Amino acid sequence: GGQASGMVKRFSSTYLNDGNTYNIHTGIFTVPIDGTYIYTFSIIRILVNQVVAKLVVDNIEMIDATADALNDGRKRLLRK
């Protein structure tokens, strides 16, 4: 089924999670040390009109990506 707007998408498994910094129960990635990080994500629309994914850091929206009938969403953010 679908997911309501504004909800955190929790992934129940990960392909790579060095240091267990992504929590599969909360959907939150905790930065282990101060530094510069690159976040990359892609979204694909399947069987819905539009999908929007947002990267939120400390409750502040940093970047979003939208996938619709014409486009897939891909974004990259360099964050220090």
PyMOL CGO cylinders between C-alpha atoms (Angstrom):
from pymol import cmd
from pymol.cgo import CYLINDER

trace = [
    CYLINDER, 0.00, 0.00, 0.00, 0.82, 3.65, -0.15, 0.3, 1, 1, 1, 1, 1, 1,
    CYLINDER, 0.82, 3.65, -0.15, 2.39, 5.80, 2.47, 0.3, 1, 1, 1, 1, 1, 1,
    CYLINDER, 2.39, 5.80, 2.47, 0.98, 9.07, 3.79, 0.3, 1, 1, 1, 1, 1, 1,
    CYLINDER, 0.98, 9.07, 3.79, 2.63, 12.39, 3.01, 0.3, 1, 1, 1, 1, 1, 1,
    CYLINDER, 2.63, 12.39, 3.01, 5.34, 13.40, 5.45, 0.3, 1, 1, 1, 1, 1, 1,
    CYLINDER, 5.34, 13.40, 5.45, 5.99, 9.91, 6.76, 0.3, 1, 1, 1, 1, 1, 1,
    CYLINDER, 5.99, 9.91, 6.76, 9.51, 8.54, 7.25, 0.3, 1, 1, 1, 1, 1, 1,
    CYLINDER, 9.51, 8.54, 7.25, 10.26, 5.69, 4.85, 0.3, 1, 1, 1, 1, 1, 1,
    CYLINDER, 10.26, 5.69, 4.85, 11.97, 2.92, 6.78, 0.3, 1, 1, 1, 1, 1, 1,
    CYLINDER, 11.97, 2.92, 6.78, 13.96, 0.38, 4.82, 0.3, 1, 1, 1, 1, 1, 1,
    CYLINDER, 13.96, 0.38, 4.82, 13.81, -3.02, 6.54, 0.3, 1, 1, 1, 1, 1, 1,
    CYLINDER, 13.81, -3.02, 6.54, 17.20, -4.07, 5.19, 0.3, 1, 1, 1, 1, 1, 1,
    CYLINDER, 17.20, -4.07, 5.19, 20.33, -2.45, 3.83, 0.3, 1, 1, 1, 1, 1, 1,
    CYLINDER, 20.33, -2.45, 3.83, 22.85, -3.43, 1.20, 0.3, 1, 1, 1, 1, 1, 1,
    CYLINDER, 22.85, -3.43, 1.20, 25.73, -1.63, 2.92, 0.3, 1, 1, 1, 1, 1, 1,
    CYLINDER, 25.73, -1.63, 2.92, 25.57, -0.20, 6.46, 0.3, 1, 1, 1, 1, 1, 1,
    CYLINDER, 25.57, -0.20, 6.46, 29.14, 0.13, 7.73, 0.3, 1, 1, 1, 1, 1, 1,
    CYLINDER, 29.14, 0.13, 7.73, 29.12, 0.94, 11.43, 0.3, 1, 1, 1, 1, 1, 1,
    CYLINDER, 29.12, 0.94, 11.43, 25.36, 0.35, 11.66, 0.3, 1, 1, 1, 1, 1, 1,
    CYLINDER, 25.36, 0.35, 11.66, 24.76, 4.09, 11.32, 0.3, 1, 1, 1, 1, 1, 1,
    CYLINDER, 24.76, 4.09, 11.32, 21.39, 3.57, 9.61, 0.3, 1, 1, 1, 1, 1, 1,
    CYLINDER, 21.39, 3.57, 9.61, 18.72, 2.37, 12.03, 0.3, 1, 1, 1, 1, 1, 1,
    CYLINDER, 18.72, 2.37, 12.03, 16.21, 0.11, 10.22, 0.3, 1, 1, 1, 1, 1, 1,
    CYLINDER, 16.21, 0.11, 10.22, 13.68, 0.60, 13.05, 0.3, 1, 1, 1, 1, 1, 1,
    CYLINDER, 13.68, 0.60, 13.05, 13.59, 4.42, 12.96, 0.3, 1, 1, 1, 1, 1, 1,
    CYLINDER, 13.59, 4.42, 12.96, 14.69, 5.13, 9.37, 0.3, 1, 1, 1, 1, 1, 1,
    CYLINDER, 14.69, 5.13, 9.37, 17.33, 7.51, 10.72, 0.3, 1, 1, 1, 1, 1, 1,
    CYLINDER, 17.33, 7.51, 10.72, 21.01, 7.69, 9.70, 0.3, 1, 1, 1, 1, 1, 1,
    CYLINDER, 21.01, 7.69, 9.70, 23.20, 9.02, 12.52, 0.3, 1, 1, 1, 1, 1, 1,
    CYLINDER, 23.20, 9.02, 12.52, 26.47, 10.66, 11.52, 0.3, 1, 1, 1, 1, 1, 1,
    CYLINDER, 26.47, 10.66, 11.52, 29.19, 8.94, 13.56, 0.3, 1, 1, 1, 1, 1, 1,
    CYLINDER, 29.19, 8.94, 13.56, 31.75, 11.77, 13.35, 0.3, 1, 1, 1, 1, 1, 1,
    CYLINDER, 31.75, 11.77, 13.35, 31.83, 15.36, 12.13, 0.3, 1, 1, 1, 1, 1, 1,
    CYLINDER, 31.83, 15.36, 12.13, 32.94, 15.71, 8.55, 0.3, 1, 1, 1, 1, 1, 1,
    CYLINDER, 32.94, 15.71, 8.55, 31.79, 15.99, 4.97, 0.3, 1, 1, 1, 1, 1, 1,
    CYLINDER, 31.79, 15.99, 4.97, 29.27, 13.48, 3.65, 0.3, 1, 1, 1, 1, 1, 1,
    CYLINDER, 29.27, 13.48, 3.65, 27.82, 12.84, 0.21, 0.3, 1, 1, 1, 1, 1, 1,
    CYLINDER, 27.82, 12.84, 0.21, 24.22, 11.64, 0.12, 0.3, 1, 1, 1, 1, 1, 1,
    CYLINDER, 24.22, 11.64, 0.12, 22.87, 10.18, -3.10, 0.3, 1, 1, 1, 1, 1, 1,
    CYLINDER, 22.87, 10.18, -3.10, 19.39, 8.82, -3.65, 0.3, 1, 1, 1, 1, 1, 1,
    CYLINDER, 19.39, 8.82, -3.65, 17.14, 7.83, -6.52, 0.3, 1, 1, 1, 1, 1, 1,
    CYLINDER, 17.14, 7.83, -6.52, 13.40, 7.30, -6.64, 0.3, 1, 1, 1, 1, 1, 1,
    CYLINDER, 13.40, 7.30, -6.64, 11.27, 5.63, -9.27, 0.3, 1, 1, 1, 1, 1, 1,
    CYLINDER, 11.27, 5.63, -9.27, 7.53, 6.03, -9.72, 0.3, 1, 1, 1, 1, 1, 1,
    CYLINDER, 7.53, 6.03, -9.72, 5.69, 2.70, -10.04, 0.3, 1, 1, 1, 1, 1, 1,
    CYLINDER, 5.69, 2.70, -10.04, 1.89, 2.46, -10.08, 0.3, 1, 1, 1, 1, 1, 1,
    CYLINDER, 1.89, 2.46, -10.08, 1.37, 5.92, -8.55, 0.3, 1, 1, 1, 1, 1, 1,
    CYLINDER, 1.37, 5.92, -8.55, 1.07, 9.39, -10.10, 0.3, 1, 1, 1, 1, 1, 1,
    CYLINDER, 1.07, 9.39, -10.10, 3.97, 10.98, -8.25, 0.3, 1, 1, 1, 1, 1, 1,
    CYLINDER, 3.97, 10.98, -8.25, 6.55, 10.15, -5.58, 0.3, 1, 1, 1, 1, 1, 1,
    CYLINDER, 6.55, 10.15, -5.58, 8.50, 12.77, -3.63, 0.3, 1, 1, 1, 1, 1, 1,
    CYLINDER, 8.50, 12.77, -3.63, 11.50, 11.91, -1.46, 0.3, 1, 1, 1, 1, 1, 1,
    CYLINDER, 11.50, 11.91, -1.46, 13.08, 14.43, 0.89, 0.3, 1, 1, 1, 1, 1, 1,
    CYLINDER, 13.08, 14.43, 0.89, 16.38, 14.35, 2.74, 0.3, 1, 1, 1, 1, 1, 1,
    CYLINDER, 16.38, 14.35, 2.74, 15.91, 15.92, 6.17, 0.3, 1, 1, 1, 1, 1, 1,
    CYLINDER, 15.91, 15.92, 6.17, 18.78, 16.83, 8.51, 0.3, 1, 1, 1, 1, 1, 1,
    CYLINDER, 18.78, 16.83, 8.51, 17.93, 17.84, 12.07, 0.3, 1, 1, 1, 1, 1, 1,
    CYLINDER, 17.93, 17.84, 12.07, 14.30, 18.48, 10.99, 0.3, 1, 1, 1, 1, 1, 1,
    CYLINDER, 14.30, 18.48, 10.99, 15.42, 20.80, 8.16, 0.3, 1, 1, 1, 1, 1, 1,
    CYLINDER, 15.42, 20.80, 8.16, 14.63, 19.81, 4.57, 0.3, 1, 1, 1, 1, 1, 1,
    CYLINDER, 14.63, 19.81, 4.57, 17.93, 19.86, 2.67, 0.3, 1, 1, 1, 1, 1, 1,
    CYLINDER, 17.93, 19.86, 2.67, 16.93, 18.55, -0.77, 0.3, 1, 1, 1, 1, 1, 1,
    CYLINDER, 16.93, 18.55, -0.77, 14.12, 16.68, -2.47, 0.3, 1, 1, 1, 1, 1, 1,
    CYLINDER, 14.12, 16.68, -2.47, 13.59, 14.60, -5.60, 0.3, 1, 1, 1, 1, 1, 1,
    CYLINDER, 13.59, 14.60, -5.60, 10.35, 14.00, -7.49, 0.3, 1, 1, 1, 1, 1, 1,
    CYLINDER, 10.35, 14.00, -7.49, 9.47, 11.12, -9.79, 0.3, 1, 1, 1, 1, 1, 1,
    CYLINDER, 9.47, 11.12, -9.79, 6.39, 11.41, -11.99, 0.3, 1, 1, 1, 1, 1, 1,
    CYLINDER, 6.39, 11.41, -11.99, 5.07, 10.10, -15.30, 0.3, 1, 1, 1, 1, 1, 1,
    CYLINDER, 5.07, 10.10, -15.30, 7.88, 11.82, -17.23, 0.3, 1, 1, 1, 1, 1, 1,
    CYLINDER, 7.88, 11.82, -17.23, 10.89, 11.71, -14.91, 0.3, 1, 1, 1, 1, 1, 1,
    CYLINDER, 10.89, 11.71, -14.91, 12.70, 9.60, -12.35, 0.3, 1, 1, 1, 1, 1, 1,
    CYLINDER, 12.70, 9.60, -12.35, 14.15, 11.51, -9.38, 0.3, 1, 1, 1, 1, 1, 1,
    CYLINDER, 14.15, 11.51, -9.38, 17.89, 11.54, -8.73, 0.3, 1, 1, 1, 1, 1, 1,
    CYLINDER, 17.89, 11.54, -8.73, 19.72, 13.97, -6.48, 0.3, 1, 1, 1, 1, 1, 1,
    CYLINDER, 19.72, 13.97, -6.48, 23.07, 14.34, -4.76, 0.3, 1, 1, 1, 1, 1, 1,
    CYLINDER, 23.07, 14.34, -4.76, 23.94, 16.56, -1.81, 0.3, 1, 1, 1, 1, 1, 1,
    CYLINDER, 23.94, 16.56, -1.81, 27.36, 17.35, -0.37, 0.3, 1, 1, 1, 1, 1, 1,
    CYLINDER, 27.36, 17.35, -0.37, 26.90, 18.26, 3.28, 0.3, 1, 1, 1, 1, 1, 1,
    CYLINDER, 26.90, 18.26, 3.28, 29.50, 19.39, 5.81, 0.3, 1, 1, 1, 1, 1, 1,
]
cmd.load_cgo(trace, "trace")
